Amino acid sequence: MSLQAFIARRVVTPDGIRPAAILVEGERIEAVVSPDQVPAGGCKIHDFGEAAILPGLVDSHVHIDDPGRAEWEGFKTATRAAAAGGYTLLVDMPLNCLPATTTVAALEAKRAAARGKCRVDWAAWGGVVHDNENDIEALAAAGVRGFKCFLIDPGIDGFTMVTEQQLRAALPHVVRTGLPLLVHAELPGPIDRATAALAGADWSRYSTYLESRPDKAELAAIRLMLSLCREYGFRLHIVHLSTSQALEELRAARSEGLAVSVETCPHYLHLTAETIGDGATLSKCAPPIRSRDNCERLWQGLREGTIDLVVTDHSPCPPAMKRLAEGNFQTAWGGIASLSISLPLMWTEASRRGFTLLDLARWMAAEPARLAGCDACKGTVAAGYDADFVVFDPDREFVVTEDRLHYRHPLSPYLGETLRGVVKTTYLRGNPVFADGEFPGEAEGREYTANTNRQATR
């Protein structure tokens, strides 16, 4: 393949944002040079002018639900929405699919479901459940990027929570893999007590749901996991941090030298409890969206580096499961889908707080790639990396409409909102997979595994 040059006034590299040309040979970036250093002749030039070029985004927290629940979301629709949102690698959570990814056989079933359907690259997390400690090391050898567990009932058939005793049985195996353990950090005790106290409450009110998932459930779970991390020495990752009350203890754990990383999600950084109307079950997620003050403290956690990354927790479901007609927060499915619009959501909020595109590239590309062990070739615009990038107009605004969502069911709490920043084109290994509302080319996405870096699933 001939040399290509991708030129823009704002190219986001590890060294900063500057006018640059990204030189691409085949699937890899050969060099990042100044525009006047583009070789004369024999080079295909793509000049994006005033637009910005960011590294292809990496989402390390996605529920693709395939196989088994593709009517919720599948590889075809999830990766299409990802391409539209500037993502070039998704790491799939082990639950919501059937079978759950808790054995090597289940991982192989997922690979079969992905074959020929992916517009972007993907990888898999394995699951830690109550009885699969003897599957953990085999899953690691088969290519999962790490492991996910729940300290509370996830509310779905096929994946169980783990108790402290069950975690202790699994952790020596996790340690031997060297891979991270991702934890849904809520303990059932505080939630059960809060819910019991709300027996006669009105569950159409968001305030009722918020009371039922108190901050202390997250805090207690995080304290347990930090204690186990201290004892066993594994890599701990806290998923979808919702409560800012945990930031001080997480900061102290880092200072102590514990291997702890933390993520949050666009919905915790954009929505607030004060803005969620009664019956608005499209905004239900777990842990819940908390107060405006809590939101600002999460932004401060990003600013100071206590929170490392921002991922979507894209968790779609069929419309009926959101209980839109009755607006019941107790029975509605808890999950928010946002793959196609998370970059503008984040830019809308980040830009008004003085953050830059360099911050977004770190939170949404480099750090998720690092967590998933894909950072040797994903998440950065630099020589030797995959030619994955997104052309982004940070100055243009748009209104969120159903036709911009692209995932299986076009449900969103963001419909009708005006957001800042438009994804113009997404490139996967030098080829466009999304361009001005269209999806050119074939489904060429591949599975990322440690052994091959490029295991094809065509």
Disulfide bonds with the S-S distance in Angstrom:
none
